[in-house]
Each structure stands twice: as structure tokens, then as C-alpha cells.
Amino acid sequence: MIKFENVSLSYDGLTDVITDLNLEINDNELLVIVGPSGCGKSSLVGMLSGLIKPTSGSIYFDDKKINDVEPYNRGISFMQQKAQPYPIFNVFDNIAFGLKVKKMDKELIKTKVEEIAEMLSIKPYLNRMPNELSGGERQRLNLARALVLDNKIVILDEPLSSIDVKLKQDMRLDIKKLHKFKNNTMIYITHDHEEAMSLADRIVLMNKGKIIQIGSPKELYDNPKDMFVADFIGKMNFIESDSEIIGFREEDVSLDGDLLVDIIDSELLGSKKKVFAKLDSQQIRFIVDNNVELKSQEKIKINKKYIFDKETKFRKD
């Protein structure tokens, strides 16, 4: 188990990037740390890997404090966001590099490289050079380099940020499959709530150097503790009244109610379409079947509401 205990980080001694953070990461779980740019998620895993020293607080692997343990002694594989393969090595030697450094038997290296390459669909390219690969193939190569080492802890920092949507979906499936196969503790960093929802056993949502909420994807989606969580995980609608704020999800609206809205526009989403409308001069979004013909004005019903305090932004219901 990994434990952060009252960990803070400041680069200039004046402003905290991470503030008094406490977190326990369970053995063998796939934990996704998500949040907007600058929230502190990459700094958090930088401290875990040993590349950054915390200003205060302690980090433990089980009961062992590892603050002063060198990065190469922590048993962590780390795929950084802008990782690049070694351009002078072919795909096989790129994947095998870390195993050769460990002076592993040549036949075992060959077996392990071919195994991980097969799982990531790059085995036919083992003799190619990195510059002969597509962007997606290079990302699979980088992932293979991190996972072939069989380290107990794997950190993936924005590993899918530079590839197209279809390939992201395929690689998310690969990552989940590899996590289950390797039975390691995987910590995945992203700013994309859809990636977090599709991958995580648990999500840690951060903002401004603090953890806002921890839970399963379903817990954060169904039971957000405040407006930040509700908006970041799933883009909730909000309507203000004099004393409170009503929130509702796009899918929790139907066309059989008594709230009059002005239809602005719509966009096709396959079998559904997203509708943009105004309710009492406030813009909202909701989902309907794509065969529904909309008039310029419609009456809607909000089937599930979340109530938030107007001042604190915390959930009241």
C-alpha cells in the first residue's frame, strides 16, 4: 500500500503546489488522479517516484518511509507524458533496454519483450525503428517499455494525450487488460474525466493542490460533494435561484414537463442528440433521441435534481 501523510510541496517556499495531502492507494488497484491543468497531479506522482522531494510530510510503501529512497530503488515504472523512445534502437531493443540494464537472461528478455509486444499489438514491428512507427504505435511502444519491467508500481502520466479518439478507446482497453494481467498498482494521471471514468477502480479528483473527492467513478458521478466535482465529472447543468443552485445531468431531462425552454441548437451524437436551450435566460444542455423533432420552444421535466448551497457550493440534498 502507498500512503501520503500530511504531504505539502512548494517550489519557491511561498506558494504550495500541494497542501497537506493525505491519500492511501490500495495494493493492486488502478487509481486515476484527475483534475484541471495546474491542480498538482503531476507533482504528486513526481514525489511518489522520487523525482521531486516533498517540502513536508511523509510517503510510505507499506510501513516503510521512502522520502529519502532514490528513484531507482523505489521499484516504479514511470511513463511520462512526453516520453520518447530511444531513436537509435529498434522497437525490440527499446523495450528490452531496462531488462538488459538489470542483466536479465537473454532468452528471458526475448520472451518478455515478445509477450508485452503481442499484448499491445506491436509484435510485427519489433525490427522497425521508432521513426517508422505511427503516433499510436509509438505510444504503445512507450507503454511496453514501462510495463515490461514488472515493477509493482506503474505510473502513467497523460499517456494518451497525443493520439486520436478511436485509438484512445482501444488503448484504454489495453491498459485495463494489462493492469489485470500484471496485477500491479497502477496510478494513471489525466485531465480527461472520460478517461478517468472508463479506467479507474477509484478516482482522486484534485484542484488547486488539494484532493476534492475520492471514490469510484459511479460515486463521483452520482454523488458529487460540491459543484466543482459535479461540473468536472460529467458537466452538470446549473440553474441559480435566490437561495440555492439546482444541478441536473443532461440525461435527466425529458420532454413531458412544464418548464418552458427556448431551443438554441442541437448536435448529433449517433442515436442521441445534444440539445442546447435557455431556461429563464440560463443556458442548459440535455439529451434526446435523434429522431425527436424539436420546436423552437419545448416544455421539459427535470427528473433528478441536485441542490447546492449558493455560497459554499457544497451539496445540500
C-alpha positions in Angstrom: 0.0 0.0 0.0 1.1 3.6 -0.8 0.4 6.3 1.8 0.8 10.0 1.6 0.7 11.6 5.1 0.3 15.3 5.5 2.4 16.0 2.3 3.0 19.5 1.1 5.1 20.8 -1.7 6.3 24.3 -2.5 8.8 25.1 -5.2 9.5 28.7 -4.1 8.9 28.4 -0.3 6.0 30.8 -0.6 3.2 29.1 -2.5 2.0 25.5 -2.0 1.6 23.3 -5.1 0.3 20.5 -2.9 -1.2 21.4 0.5 -1.4 18.9 3.5 -2.4 16.0 1.3 -3.4 12.6 2.7 -4.0 9.6 0.5 -3.9 5.8 0.6 -3.5 3.8 -2.6 -4.5 0.2 -2.3 -2.4 -2.7 -3.4 -3.2 -3.8 -7.0 -5.7 -1.0 -7.7 -5.9 1.2 -10.8 -6.2 4.6 -9.3 -6.8 7.6 -11.6 -5.8 11.1 -10.5 -7.7 13.6 -12.5 -8.1 17.4 -12.4 -7.5 20.6 -14.4 -4.1 21.7 -15.5 -2.1 23.0 -12.6 -4.0 21.1 -9.9 -0.9 19.3 -8.7 -1.5 15.8 -10.1 1.9 15.5 -11.9 3.7 17.0 -8.9 2.0 14.3 -6.7 3.4 11.4 -8.8 6.7 13.2 -9.1 7.0 13.0 -5.3 5.9 9.3 -5.4 8.6 8.4 -8.0 11.3 10.3 -6.1 11.9 12.9 -8.9 10.6 15.6 -6.5 11.1 15.9 -2.8 8.1 16.9 -0.6 8.6 20.1 1.4 6.9 18.4 4.4 5.1 15.2 5.2 5.9 11.5 4.6 5.4 9.0 1.9 5.2 5.3 2.7 5.3 2.0 0.9 3.5 -0.2 3.4 5.2 0.8 6.6 8.5 1.9 5.1 9.0 5.7 4.8 10.6 6.3 1.4 11.1 10.1 1.3 14.9 9.6 1.1 14.9 6.5 -1.1 16.5 7.2 -4.5 14.2 6.9 -7.5 16.0 3.9 -9.0 15.5 2.0 -5.7 11.7 2.5 -5.5 10.6 -0.2 -7.9 8.5 2.1 -10.0 7.9 2.2 -13.8 7.1 5.7 -14.9 5.8 6.6 -18.4 5.9 10.4 -18.5 3.7 12.5 -20.7 6.3 13.4 -23.3 8.2 10.1 -23.2 10.2 9.4 -26.3 11.7 6.0 -27.4 15.4 5.8 -28.0 15.8 6.8 -31.7 19.0 4.7 -32.2 17.3 1.5 -31.1 14.7 -0.6 -32.9 11.4 -1.4 -31.2 12.8 -4.7 -29.6 15.8 -3.0 -28.1 13.8 -0.1 -26.9 11.5 -2.5 -24.9 14.4 -4.6 -23.8 16.6 -1.8 -22.6 15.5 -1.8 -19.0 15.7 -5.6 -18.8 19.3 -5.5 -20.2 20.3 -3.0 -17.5 19.1 -5.5 -14.9 21.3 -8.1 -16.6 18.5 -10.4 -17.3 19.0 -13.7 -19.2 18.8 -13.1 -23.0 16.2 -15.8 -23.6 14.0 -14.4 -20.8 14.3 -10.9 -22.2 13.2 -12.2 -25.6 10.2 -13.9 -24.1 9.1 -10.9 -22.0 9.6 -8.4 -24.9 7.6 -10.6 -27.3 4.9 -11.1 -24.7 4.3 -7.5 -24.0 4.6 -6.6 -27.7 1.9 -9.2 -28.5 -0.4 -7.8 -25.9 0.0 -4.3 -27.3 -0.3 -5.3 -30.9 3.2 -4.1 -31.9 4.9 -7.5 -32.2 5.1 -7.2 -36.1 7.1 -4.0 -35.6 9.9 -5.3 -33.3 12.6 -4.8 -36.0 11.4 -1.3 -37.0 12.9 1.9 -35.9 10.8 4.4 -33.8 10.6 6.9 -36.7 8.9 4.2 -38.8 6.0 4.0 -36.4 2.8 5.9 -36.3 2.0 8.1 -33.3 -0.2 5.4 -31.8 2.4 2.7 -32.3 5.0 4.9 -30.6 2.6 5.3 -27.6 2.2 1.5 -27.4 6.0 1.2 -27.5 6.4 3.7 -24.6 3.7 1.8 -22.7 5.5 -1.5 -23.4 8.8 -0.1 -22.1 7.1 0.9 -18.8 5.2 -2.4 -18.3 7.8 -5.0 -19.4 9.9 -4.3 -16.2 7.2 -6.0 -14.0 7.6 -3.3 -11.3 5.0 -3.4 -8.6 4.1 0.2 -9.1 3.4 1.8 -12.5 2.8 5.5 -13.1 1.3 6.6 -16.4 1.3 10.4 -16.8 -1.1 11.5 -19.5 -0.1 8.5 -21.7 -2.9 9.1 -24.3 -2.8 12.8 -24.7 -1.4 12.9 -28.2 -3.4 10.3 -30.0 -6.8 10.3 -31.7 -10.1 9.4 -30.1 -10.6 6.0 -31.7 -7.1 4.9 -30.7 -7.6 6.2 -27.2 -10.6 3.9 -26.8 -8.5 0.9 -27.9 -5.6 1.8 -25.7 -7.8 2.3 -22.6 -8.9 -1.3 -23.1 -5.3 -2.4 -23.5 -4.3 -0.6 -20.3 -7.1 -2.2 -18.3 -6.2 -5.6 -19.7 -2.5 -5.2 -18.9 -3.3 -4.0 -15.4 -5.3 -7.1 -14.7 -2.7 -9.3 -16.3 0.3 -7.8 -14.4 -1.6 -7.4 -11.1 0.3 -4.3 -10.3 -0.6 -1.0 -8.6 -1.2 1.5 -11.4 -1.5 5.2 -11.0 -2.9 7.0 -14.1 -2.8 10.8 -14.5 -5.2 12.6 -16.8 -7.2 15.8 -17.2 -9.9 13.9 -19.1 -12.9 12.9 -17.0 -14.0 10.4 -19.6 -10.6 8.6 -19.3 -10.9 8.6 -15.5 -14.5 7.2 -15.6 -13.6 4.4 -18.1 -10.4 3.2 -16.4 -10.5 3.8 -12.7 -11.2 1.5 -9.8 -11.2 4.7 -7.8 -10.8 8.4 -8.9 -8.9 11.0 -7.0 -10.2 14.4 -8.2 -7.8 17.3 -7.4 -8.0 21.1 -7.6 -5.5 23.7 -6.5 -3.2 21.3 -4.8 -5.9 19.6 -2.8 -8.0 16.4 -3.0 -11.6 17.4 -3.5 -13.2 13.9 -3.6 -12.2 10.3 -3.8 -14.4 7.4 -4.8 -15.5 5.0 -7.6 -16.4 6.6 -10.9 -20.1 5.9 -10.1 -19.8 7.5 -6.7 -18.3 10.7 -8.1 -20.8 10.9 -10.9 -23.9 10.1 -8.8 -22.9 11.7 -5.6 -20.7 14.8 -6.2 -19.9 16.6 -2.9 -19.8 20.0 -4.5 -20.3 22.0 -7.7 -16.7 21.5 -8.8 -17.0 17.7 -8.7 -20.4 17.9 -10.4 -19.2 20.1 -13.2 -15.8 18.3 -13.7 -17.1 14.8 -13.7 -19.9 14.9 -16.4 -20.5 18.6 -16.9 -23.7 19.2 -14.9 -26.2 21.9 -15.7 -26.7 24.6 -13.0 -29.6 26.9 -12.5 -29.5 29.7 -9.9 -32.3 30.8 -7.7 -32.3 33.3 -4.9 -31.0 31.0 -2.2 -29.6 27.9 -3.9 -28.4 26.3 -7.1 -30.2 23.4 -8.8 -28.0 21.0 -10.7 -29.0 18.2 -13.2 -27.4 15.9 -15.7 -28.0 16.1 -19.4 -29.6 12.7 -19.4 -32.0 13.5 -16.6 -34.3 15.7 -18.7 -37.5 14.6 -20.6 -39.9 16.5 -22.9 -43.0 15.8 -20.8 -42.9 18.6 -18.2 -44.0 22.2 -17.6 -40.7 24.1 -17.7 -40.7 26.2 -20.9 -37.3 26.4 -22.7 -36.1 28.1 -25.9 -34.2 25.8 -28.2 -30.9 27.2 -29.4 -29.3 24.4 -31.3 -28.6 20.7 -31.3 -25.7 18.4 -32.3 -26.0 14.7 -33.4 -24.4 12.1 -31.1 -25.2 8.9 -33.0 -28.5 7.5 -31.7 -28.9 10.6 -29.5 -28.6 14.3 -29.9 -27.5 17.0 -27.5 -29.8 20.0 -27.3 -28.7 23.5 -26.3 -31.5 25.6 -24.8 -32.3 28.5 -22.5 -34.3 28.2 -19.3 -35.1 31.5 -17.7 -32.2 33.1 -19.6 -29.7 30.4 -18.3 -28.2 28.1 -20.9 -28.7 24.3 -20.3 -28.0 21.1 -22.2 -29.9 17.9 -22.4 -30.0 14.6 -24.4 -32.9 13.3 -26.5 -33.3 10.6 -29.1 -32.0 11.7 -32.5 -35.4 11.2 -34.2 -37.2 13.7 -31.9 -38.3 16.8 -33.9 -37.8 19.9 -31.7 -39.9 23.1 -31.9 -38.4 26.5 -31.1 -39.9 26.2 -27.7 -40.4 23.0 -25.7 -41.6 22.0 -22.2 -39.2 19.9 -20.2 -39.1 18.0 -17.0 -36.1 17.6 -14.7 -36.3 14.0 -13.4 -33.4 14.1 -11.0 -32.1 17.3 -9.2 -29.1 18.1 -7.1 -29.3 21.0 -4.7 -26.2 23.1 -3.9 -25.6 25.9 -1.4 -25.2 29.2 -3.3 -22.4 30.5 -1.0 -20.4 27.4 -0.1 -21.1 25.5 -3.4 -21.4 22.3 -1.3 -24.3 19.9 -2.0 -27.3 20.2 0.4 -29.6 17.3 -0.5 
